C-alpha cells in the first residue's frame, strides 16, 4: 500500500508538502486510451458500418464523419491577389543586401 501523505489547505487545494502529486490532468492520448478500452473492436466496426449506411441514405452528418475519417477534413484554399485583383508581387530582401522578385 502507498504511504504517501496528502496535505491540503483549508480551501481544499493541495498544499505545500503534498506527496500525492495531486490529480494529473488527462491528455488527449489518455482519453483515446480510455475509449479504446471502453469500445470493443466489434463495437467500432458496428458504429462505422452504421455511419456508412446512414451516409449512403443521405445523412449529411454521417457522410461528413465517414469522409473526414477516410480523407481528413477538406483543406481550405484561398487565392491571394494584389490590389485590383492583380497578381501579388513578393519582394524578398536578404540580410546580405541581395534581393530578388518572386
The first five atom37 places (N, CA, C, CB, O) and aatype in JSON, in Angstrom:
{
  "aatype": [20, 20, 20, 20, 20, 20, 20, 20, 20, 20, 20, 20, 20, 20, 20, 20, 20, 20, 20, 20, 20, 20, 20, 20, 20, 20, 20, 20, 20, 20, 20, 20, 20, 20, 20, 20, 20, 20, 20, 20, 20, 20, 20, 20, 20, 20, 20, 20, 20, 20, 20, 20, 20, 20, 20, 20, 20, 20, 20, 20, 20, 20, 20, 20, 20, 20, 20, 20, 20, 20, 20, 20, 20, 20, 20, 20, 20, 20, 20, 20, 20, 20, 20, 20, 20, 20, 20, 20, 20, 20, 20, 20, 20, 20, 20, 20, 20, 20, 20, 20, 20, 20],
  "atom_mask": [
    [1, 1, 1, 1, 1],
    [1, 1, 1, 1, 1],
    [1, 1, 1, 1, 1],
    [1, 1, 1, 1, 1],
    [1, 1, 1, 1, 1],
    [1, 1, 1, 1, 1],
    [1, 1, 1, 1, 1],
    [1, 1, 1, 1, 1],
    [1, 1, 1, 1, 1],
    [1, 1, 1, 1, 1],
    [1, 1, 1, 1, 1],
    [1, 1, 1, 1, 1],
    [1, 1, 1, 1, 1],
    [1, 1, 1, 1, 1],
    [1, 1, 1, 1, 1],
    [1, 1, 1, 1, 1],
    [1, 1, 1, 1, 1],
    [1, 1, 1, 1, 1],
    [1, 1, 1, 1, 1],
    [1, 1, 1, 1, 1],
    [1, 1, 1, 1, 1],
    [1, 1, 1, 1, 1],
    [1, 1, 1, 1, 1],
    [1, 1, 1, 1, 1],
    [1, 1, 1, 1, 1],
    [1, 1, 1, 1, 1],
    [1, 1, 1, 1, 1],
    [1, 1, 1, 1, 1],
    [1, 1, 1, 1, 1],
    [1, 1, 1, 1, 1],
    [1, 1, 1, 1, 1],
    [1, 1, 1, 1, 1],
    [1, 1, 1, 1, 1],
    [1, 1, 1, 1, 1],
    [1, 1, 1, 1, 1],
    [1, 1, 1, 1, 1],
    [1, 1, 1, 1, 1],
    [1, 1, 1, 1, 1],
    [1, 1, 1, 1, 1],
    [1, 1, 1, 1, 1],
    [1, 1, 1, 1, 1],
    [1, 1, 1, 1, 1],
    [1, 1, 1, 1, 1],
    [1, 1, 1, 1, 1],
    [1, 1, 1, 1, 1],
    [1, 1, 1, 1, 1],
    [1, 1, 1, 1, 1],
    [1, 1, 1, 1, 1],
    [1, 1, 1, 1, 1],
    [1, 1, 1, 1, 1],
    [1, 1, 1, 1, 1],
    [1, 1, 1, 1, 1],
    [1, 1, 1, 1, 1],
    [1, 1, 1, 1, 1],
    [1, 1, 1, 1, 1],
    [1, 1, 1, 1, 1],
    [1, 1, 1, 1, 1],
    [1, 1, 1, 1, 1],
    [1, 1, 1, 1, 1],
    [1, 1, 1, 1, 1],
    [1, 1, 1, 1, 1],
    [1, 1, 1, 1, 1],
    [1, 1, 1, 1, 1],
    [1, 1, 1, 1, 1],
    [1, 1, 1, 1, 1],
    [1, 1, 1, 1, 1],
    [1, 1, 1, 1, 1],
    [1, 1, 1, 1, 1],
    [1, 1, 1, 1, 1],
    [1, 1, 1, 1, 1],
    [1, 1, 1, 1, 1],
    [1, 1, 1, 1, 1],
    [1, 1, 1, 1, 1],
    [1, 1, 1, 1, 1],
    [1, 1, 1, 1, 1],
    [1, 1, 1, 1, 1],
    [1, 1, 1, 1, 1],
    [1, 1, 1, 1, 1],
    [1, 1, 1, 1, 1],
    [1, 1, 1, 1, 1],
    [1, 1, 1, 1, 1],
    [1, 1, 1, 1, 1],
    [1, 1, 1, 1, 1],
    [1, 1, 1, 1, 1],
    [1, 1, 1, 1, 1],
    [1, 1, 1, 1, 1],
    [1, 1, 1, 1, 1],
    [1, 1, 1, 1, 1],
    [1, 1, 1, 1, 1],
    [1, 1, 1, 1, 1],
    [1, 1, 1, 1, 1],
    [1, 1, 1, 1, 1],
    [1, 1, 1, 1, 1],
    [1, 1, 1, 1, 1],
    [1, 1, 1, 1, 1],
    [1, 1, 1, 1, 1],
    [1, 1, 1, 1, 1],
    [1, 1, 1, 1, 1],
    [1, 1, 1, 1, 1],
    [1, 1, 1, 1, 1],
    [1, 1, 1, 1, 1],
    [1, 1, 1, 1, 1]
  ],
  "atom_positions": [
    [[0.83, -1.18, 0.0], [0.0, 0.0, 0.0], [0.87, 1.24, 0.0], [-0.94, 0.0, 1.2], [1.96, 1.24, 0.58]],
    [[0.41, 2.29, -0.64], [1.14, 3.53, -0.77], [1.05, 4.34, 0.52], [0.62, 4.35, -1.96], [-0.05, 4.55, 1.02]],
    [[2.18, 4.79, 1.06], [2.19, 5.56, 2.3], [2.34, 7.05, 2.06], [3.31, 5.08, 3.18], [2.84, 7.75, 2.93]],
    [[1.92, 7.55, 0.93], [2.04, 8.97, 0.64], [1.07, 9.76, 1.5], [1.8, 9.23, -0.86], [-0.03, 9.3, 1.81]],
    [[1.49, 10.96, 1.87], [0.67, 11.83, 2.7], [0.05, 12.91, 1.83], [1.51, 12.46, 3.84], [0.72, 13.51, 0.99]],
    [[-1.24, 13.15, 2.03], [-1.94, 14.18, 1.28], [-2.15, 15.38, 2.19], [-3.31, 13.65, 0.72], [-2.84, 15.28, 3.2]],
    [[-1.54, 16.51, 1.84], [-1.66, 17.72, 2.63], [-2.51, 18.71, 1.84], [-0.26, 18.33, 2.97], [-2.2, 19.02, 0.69]],
    [[-3.58, 19.19, 2.46], [-4.46, 20.14, 1.79], [-4.57, 21.43, 2.6], [-5.85, 19.53, 1.56], [-4.45, 21.43, 3.82]],
    [[-4.79, 22.53, 1.89], [-5.05, 23.81, 2.53], [-6.5, 23.8, 3.03], [-4.8, 25.02, 1.55], [-7.26, 22.87, 2.72]],
    [[-6.88, 24.82, 3.81], [-8.24, 24.87, 4.34], [-9.3, 24.99, 3.25], [-8.37, 26.04, 5.3], [-10.45, 24.62, 3.45]],
    [[-8.9, 25.51, 2.07], [-9.85, 25.64, 0.96], [-9.93, 24.37, 0.12], [-9.46, 26.82, 0.07], [-10.66, 24.34, -0.88]],
    [[-9.2, 23.33, 0.49], [-9.27, 22.06, -0.23], [-8.19, 21.86, -1.27], [-10.58, 21.94, -0.88], [-8.03, 20.75, -1.78]],
    [[-7.45, 22.92, -1.61], [-6.38, 22.78, -2.6], [-5.22, 22.01, -1.99], [-5.91, 24.16, -3.11], [-5.03, 22.01, -0.77]],
    [[-4.43, 21.34, -2.83], [-3.23, 20.66, -2.34], [-2.27, 21.72, -1.83], [-2.57, 19.79, -3.46], [-2.07, 22.75, -2.47]],
    [[-1.68, 21.46, -0.68], [-0.78, 22.43, -0.07], [0.66, 22.0, -0.15], [-1.15, 22.64, 1.36], [0.99, 20.96, -0.71]],
    [[1.55, 22.85, 0.43], [2.97, 22.51, 0.45], [3.18, 21.19, 1.2], [3.8, 23.65, 1.12], [2.5, 20.92, 2.19]],
    [[4.1, 20.41, 0.73], [4.36, 19.13, 1.38], [3.48, 18.0, 0.87], [4.18, 19.26, 2.85], [3.6, 16.86, 1.32]],
    [[2.59, 18.31, -0.08], [1.73, 17.26, -0.63], [2.6, 16.24, -1.35], [0.66, 17.86, -1.59], [3.39, 16.61, -2.22]],
    [[2.46, 15.0, -1.0], [3.29, 13.95, -1.59], [2.53, 13.09, -2.59], [3.87, 13.07, -0.51], [3.09, 12.15, -3.16]],
    [[1.27, 13.4, -2.81], [0.49, 12.56, -3.74], [0.68, 13.0, -5.18], [-0.98, 12.6, -3.38], [0.38, 12.24, -6.1]],
    [[1.15, 14.23, -5.37], [1.3, 14.73, -6.73], [0.03, 15.32, -7.27], [1.77, 13.63, -7.64], [0.02, 15.89, -8.36]],
    [[-1.06, 15.19, -6.54], [-2.32, 15.75, -7.0], [-2.9, 14.98, -8.16], [-2.14, 17.2, -7.38], [-2.32, 14.0, -8.62]],
    [[-4.04, 15.43, -8.64], [-4.69, 14.79, -9.79], [-3.96, 15.25, -11.05], [-6.21, 15.14, -9.85], [-3.82, 16.45, -11.3]],
    [[-3.52, 14.31, -11.82], [-2.83, 14.64, -13.06], [-3.86, 14.92, -14.15], [-1.87, 13.49, -13.48], [-4.83, 14.17, -14.29]],
    [[-3.66, 16.0, -14.91], [-4.63, 16.29, -15.97], [-4.59, 15.22, -17.05], [-4.34, 17.67, -16.58], [-3.53, 14.69, -17.38]],
    [[-5.73, 14.9, -17.58], [-5.81, 13.92, -18.66], [-5.35, 14.55, -19.96], [-7.24, 13.35, -18.8], [-5.69, 15.7, -20.27]],
    [[-4.6, 13.81, -20.71], [-4.18, 14.28, -22.03], [-5.1, 13.68, -23.07], [-2.69, 13.91, -22.32], [-5.88, 12.77, -22.78]],
    [[-5.01, 14.19, -24.28], [-5.82, 13.63, -25.37], [-5.5, 12.15, -25.56], [-5.57, 14.41, -26.69], [-6.39, 11.35, -25.85]],
    [[-4.23, 11.77, -25.39], [-3.85, 10.37, -25.55], [-4.47, 9.53, -24.45], [-2.31, 10.22, -25.54], [-4.88, 8.4, -24.7]],
    [[-4.54, 10.06, -23.22], [-5.21, 9.34, -22.13], [-6.67, 9.09, -22.49], [-5.11, 10.13, -20.8], [-7.19, 7.99, -22.29]],
    [[-7.33, 10.11, -23.03], [-8.75, 9.99, -23.39], [-8.92, 8.94, -24.5], [-9.32, 11.36, -23.85], [-9.84, 8.13, -24.45]],
    [[-8.03, 8.97, -25.49], [-8.12, 7.97, -26.57], [-7.96, 6.56, -26.02], [-7.05, 8.24, -27.65], [-8.65, 5.63, -26.44]],
    [[-7.03, 6.39, -25.07], [-6.81, 5.07, -24.48], [-8.05, 4.61, -23.71], [-5.59, 5.09, -23.55], [-8.4, 3.43, -23.76]],
    [[-8.7, 5.51, -23.01], [-9.93, 5.16, -22.31], [-10.99, 4.69, -23.29], [-10.45, 6.36, -21.5], [-11.68, 3.69, -23.04]],
    [[-11.14, 5.4, -24.41], [-12.11, 4.99, -25.42], [-11.74, 3.65, -26.03], [-12.22, 6.05, -26.52], [-12.62, 2.82, -26.27]],
    [[-10.45, 3.42, -26.28], [-10.01, 2.13, -26.84], [-10.42, 0.97, -25.93], [-8.48, 2.11, -27.07], [-10.85, -0.08, -26.39]],
    [[-10.25, 1.19, -24.62], [-10.61, 0.14, -23.67], [-12.11, -0.04, -23.53], [-10.0, 0.42, -22.32], [-12.58, -1.15, -23.3]],
    [[-12.86, 1.05, -23.67], [-14.31, 1.01, -23.45], [-15.09, 0.51, -24.66], [-14.8, 2.38, -23.06], [-16.18, -0.04, -24.51]],
    [[-14.55, 0.71, -25.86], [-15.29, 0.35, -27.08], [-14.54, -0.79, -27.77], [-15.44, 1.59, -28.04], [-13.41, -0.62, -28.23]],
    [[-15.19, -1.93, -27.83], [-14.54, -3.1, -28.43], [-14.38, -2.92, -29.94], [-15.36, -4.38, -28.14], [-15.01, -2.06, -30.55]],
    [[-13.52, -3.74, -30.52], [-13.32, -3.7, -31.96], [-14.63, -4.0, -32.68], [-12.22, -4.7, -32.39], [-14.95, -3.38, -33.7]],
    [[-15.38, -4.96, -32.15], [-16.67, -5.3, -32.75], [-17.6, -4.08, -32.73], [-17.32, -6.48, -32.0], [-18.25, -3.78, -33.73]],
    [[-17.66, -3.38, -31.58], [-18.48, -2.18, -31.49], [-18.02, -1.1, -32.47], [-18.46, -1.63, -30.06], [-18.84, -0.43, -33.1]],
    [[-16.72, -0.93, -32.58], [-16.18, 0.06, -33.51], [-16.64, -0.23, -34.95], [-14.64, 0.09, -33.44], [-17.06, 0.67, -35.67]],
    [[-16.54, -1.49, -35.34], [-16.96, -1.87, -36.69], [-18.45, -1.64, -36.9], [-16.61, -3.34, -36.97], [-18.87, -1.2, -37.97]],
    [[-19.26, -1.95, -35.88], [-20.7, -1.72, -35.99], [-21.02, -0.23, -36.13], [-21.42, -2.3, -34.77], [-21.89, 0.15, -36.91]],
    [[-20.3, 0.61, -35.37], [-20.51, 2.06, -35.46], [-20.13, 2.57, -36.84], [-19.69, 2.79, -34.38], [-20.86, 3.38, -37.43]],
    [[-19.01, 2.11, -37.35], [-18.57, 2.54, -38.68], [-19.55, 2.06, -39.75], [-17.15, 2.01, -38.98], [-19.9, 2.83, -40.64]],
    [[-19.98, 0.81, -39.65], [-20.96, 0.28, -40.62], [-22.24, 1.1, -40.61], [-21.27, -1.19, -40.31], [-22.79, 1.41, -41.67]],
    [[-22.72, 1.46, -39.42], [-23.94, 2.25, -39.29], [-23.75, 3.64, -39.92], [-24.36, 2.39, -37.81], [-24.63, 4.13, -40.62]],
    [[-22.59, 4.26, -39.67], [-22.31, 5.57, -40.24], [-22.29, 5.51, -41.77], [-20.95, 6.11, -39.72], [-22.8, 6.4, -42.44]],
    [[-21.71, 4.45, -42.32], [-21.68, 4.29, -43.78], [-23.09, 4.1, -44.32], [-20.78, 3.08, -44.17], [-23.45, 4.69, -45.34]],
    [[-23.89, 3.27, -43.66], [-25.29, 3.06, -44.09], [-26.06, 4.37, -44.1], [-26.0, 2.04, -43.18], [-26.76, 4.69, -45.06]],
    [[-25.93, 5.15, -43.01], [-26.63, 6.43, -42.93], [-26.12, 7.41, -43.98], [-26.48, 7.03, -41.53], [-26.91, 8.17, -44.56]],
    [[-24.82, 7.41, -44.23], [-24.26, 8.29, -45.25], [-24.81, 7.94, -46.63], [-22.71, 8.2, -45.26], [-25.12, 8.82, -47.43]],
    [[-24.94, 6.65, -46.9], [-25.5, 6.21, -48.18], [-26.94, 6.64, -48.35], [-25.4, 4.7, -48.31], [-27.42, 6.84, -49.47]],
    [[-27.65, 6.79, -47.22], [-29.06, 7.22, -47.28], [-29.19, 8.74, -47.34], [-29.82, 6.69, -46.05], [-30.29, 9.27, -47.39]],
    [[-28.04, 9.43, -47.34], [-28.09, 10.88, -47.48], [-27.92, 11.67, -46.2], [-29.36, 11.26, -48.08], [-28.07, 12.89, -46.21]],
    [[-27.6, 11.0, -45.1], [-27.41, 11.72, -43.84], [-26.1, 12.51, -43.9], [-27.41, 10.74, -42.64], [-25.02, 11.93, -43.96]],
    [[-26.21, 13.85, -43.89], [-25.04, 14.71, -44.06], [-24.01, 14.56, -42.93], [-25.47, 16.14, -44.15], [-22.81, 14.56, -43.2]],
    [[-24.47, 14.43, -41.7], [-23.52, 14.3, -40.59], [-22.73, 12.99, -40.68], [-24.26, 14.37, -39.24], [-21.53, 12.96, -40.4]],
    [[-23.4, 11.93, -41.07], [-22.71, 10.65, -41.22], [-21.74, 10.7, -42.4], [-23.73, 9.51, -41.41], [-20.64, 10.16, -42.32]],
    [[-22.16, 11.33, -43.49], [-21.29, 11.47, -44.66], [-20.02, 12.24, -44.27], [-22.03, 12.21, -45.82], [-18.91, 11.84, -44.64]],
    [[-20.19, 13.34, -43.53], [-19.04, 14.13, -43.1], [-18.14, 13.3, -42.19], [-19.5, 15.41, -42.37], [-16.91, 13.31, -42.35]],
    [[-18.73, 12.58, -41.25], [-17.96, 11.72, -40.35], [-17.12, 10.72, -41.13], [-18.9, 10.98, -39.38], [-15.92, 10.58, -40.9]],
    [[-17.76, 10.01, -42.07], [-17.07, 8.98, -42.84], [-15.94, 9.58, -43.67], [-18.06, 8.23, -43.75], [-14.81, 9.09, -43.65]],
    [[-16.24, 10.65, -44.41], [-15.22, 11.23, -45.29], [-14.11, 11.93, -44.52], [-15.86, 12.2, -46.26], [-12.95, 11.9, -44.93]],
    [[-14.45, 12.58, -43.39], [-13.4, 13.19, -42.59], [-12.42, 12.15, -42.07], [-14.0, 13.97, -41.42], [-11.22, 12.41, -42.0]],
    [[-12.92, 10.97, -41.69], [-12.03, 9.93, -41.2], [-11.3, 9.21, -42.32], [-12.8, 8.93, -40.38], [-10.18, 8.72, -42.13]],
    [[-11.91, 9.13, -43.48], [-11.23, 8.49, -44.62], [-10.16, 9.39, -45.21], [-12.24, 8.12, -45.7], [-9.04, 8.95, -45.46]],
    [[-10.51, 10.65, -45.43], [-9.63, 11.55, -46.17], [-9.15, 12.76, -45.38], [-10.33, 12.03, -47.39], [-8.29, 13.5, -45.85]],
    [[-9.69, 12.97, -44.18], [-9.39, 14.19, -43.42], [-10.32, 15.3, -43.87], [-7.9, 14.61, -43.61], [-10.9, 15.23, -44.95]],
    [[-10.47, 16.32, -43.03], [-11.37, 17.41, -43.42], [-10.83, 18.13, -44.64], [-11.55, 18.4, -42.25], [-9.62, 18.15, -44.86]],
    [[-11.71, 18.73, -45.45], [-11.26, 19.43, -46.65], [-10.3, 20.57, -46.31], [-12.46, 19.98, -47.43], [-10.45, 21.24, -45.29]],
    [[-9.33, 20.77, -47.17], [-8.36, 21.85, -46.99], [-8.97, 23.11, -47.59], [-6.99, 21.5, -47.66], [-9.44, 23.12, -48.73]],
    [[-8.94, 24.19, -46.81], [-9.46, 25.45, -47.32], [-8.38, 26.11, -48.16], [-9.92, 26.39, -46.16], [-7.25, 26.31, -47.7]],
    [[-8.72, 26.44, -49.39], [-7.75, 27.06, -50.28], [-8.19, 28.49, -50.56], [-7.6, 26.26, -51.6], [-9.37, 28.76, -50.78]],
    [[-7.22, 29.39, -50.55], [-7.51, 30.79, -50.83], [-6.52, 31.31, -51.85], [-7.47, 31.64, -49.53], [-5.34, 30.98, -51.81]],
    [[-7.03, 32.11, -52.75], [-6.17, 32.76, -53.72], [-5.94, 34.18, -53.23], [-6.78, 32.73, -55.16], [-6.89, 34.91, -52.97]],
    [[-4.68, 34.55, -53.12], [-4.34, 35.89, -52.65], [-3.86, 36.7, -53.84], [-3.26, 35.85, -51.52], [-2.97, 36.27, -54.58]],
    [[-4.46, 37.87, -54.02], [-4.07, 38.73, -55.14], [-3.69, 40.11, -54.6], [-5.22, 38.86, -56.19], [-3.94, 40.43, -53.44]],
    [[-3.08, 40.88, -55.45], [-2.72, 42.24, -55.09], [-3.92, 43.16, -55.27], [-1.54, 42.74, -55.94], [-5.06, 42.7, -55.41]],
    [[-3.65, 44.45, -55.26], [-4.71, 45.44, -55.43], [-5.4, 45.25, -56.78], [-4.14, 46.88, -55.31], [-4.74, 44.92, -57.77]],
    [[-6.69, 45.45, -56.81], [-7.49, 45.33, -58.05], [-7.37, 43.95, -58.69], [-7.06, 46.39, -59.05], [-7.43, 43.84, -59.91]],
    [[-7.2, 42.93, -57.89], [-7.09, 41.54, -58.36], [-5.88, 41.29, -59.26], [-8.34, 41.15, -59.11], [-5.85, 40.32, -60.01]],
    [[-4.9, 42.16, -59.17], [-3.68, 41.96, -59.96], [-2.82, 40.91, -59.26], [-2.89, 43.3, -60.14], [-3.01, 40.64, -58.08]],
    [[-1.87, 40.31, -60.01], [-1.01, 39.31, -59.38], [-0.26, 39.9, -58.18], [0.0, 38.74, -60.4], [0.16, 41.06, -58.21]],
    [[-0.12, 39.12, -57.15], [0.59, 39.56, -55.95], [2.08, 39.46, -56.22], [0.18, 38.72, -54.71], [2.57, 38.41, -56.63]],
    [[2.81, 40.54, -55.99], [4.26, 40.57, -56.19], [4.91, 40.49, -54.82], [4.72, 41.85, -56.96], [4.58, 41.25, -53.91]],
    [[5.84, 39.56, -54.68], [6.56, 39.39, -53.43], [7.99, 39.79, -53.66], [6.46, 37.93, -52.91], [8.65, 39.29, -54.57]],
    [[8.49, 40.69, -52.84], [9.86, 41.15, -52.93], [10.61, 40.59, -51.73], [9.95, 42.72, -52.99], [10.26, 40.89, -50.59]],
    [[11.64, 39.77, -51.98], [12.4, 39.13, -50.91], [13.67, 39.93, -50.7], [12.73, 37.64, -51.25], [14.41, 40.22, -51.64]],
    [[13.91, 40.29, -49.44], [15.12, 41.05, -49.1], [15.95, 40.19, -48.16], [14.77, 42.43, -48.44], [15.47, 39.72, -47.13]],
    [[17.21, 40.0, -48.52], [18.14, 39.21, -47.71], [18.94, 40.13, -46.82], [19.08, 38.37, -48.61], [19.1, 41.31, -47.12]],
    [[19.45, 39.59, -45.71], [20.29, 40.37, -44.8], [21.61, 40.81, -45.44], [20.58, 39.56, -43.56], [22.19, 41.81, -45.03]],
    [[22.07, 40.08, -46.44], [23.38, 40.39, -47.04], [23.22, 41.25, -48.3], [24.14, 39.1, -47.38], [24.04, 41.15, -49.22]],
    [[22.19, 42.07, -48.35], [21.94, 43.03, -49.43], [21.57, 42.42, -50.77], [23.13, 43.88, -49.61], [21.48, 43.14, -51.76]],
    [[21.35, 41.09, -50.83], [20.83, 40.5, -52.05], [19.33, 40.73, -52.04], [21.18, 38.97, -52.16], [18.73, 40.87, -50.98]],
    [[18.71, 40.78, -53.2], [17.25, 40.84, -53.27], [16.82, 40.19, -54.58], [16.72, 42.31, -53.18], [17.57, 40.14, -55.55]],
    [[15.6, 39.71, -54.58], [15.04, 39.11, -55.79], [13.55, 39.24, -55.75], [15.46, 37.63, -55.93], [12.95, 39.33, -54.67]],
    [[12.93, 39.26, -56.91], [11.46, 39.28, -57.0], [10.99, 37.87, -57.25], [10.96, 40.24, -58.12], [11.57, 37.13, -58.04]],
    [[9.92, 37.51, -56.58], [9.37, 36.17, -56.75], [8.17, 36.25, -57.65], [9.0, 35.53, -55.4], [7.54, 35.23, -57.93]]
  ]
}
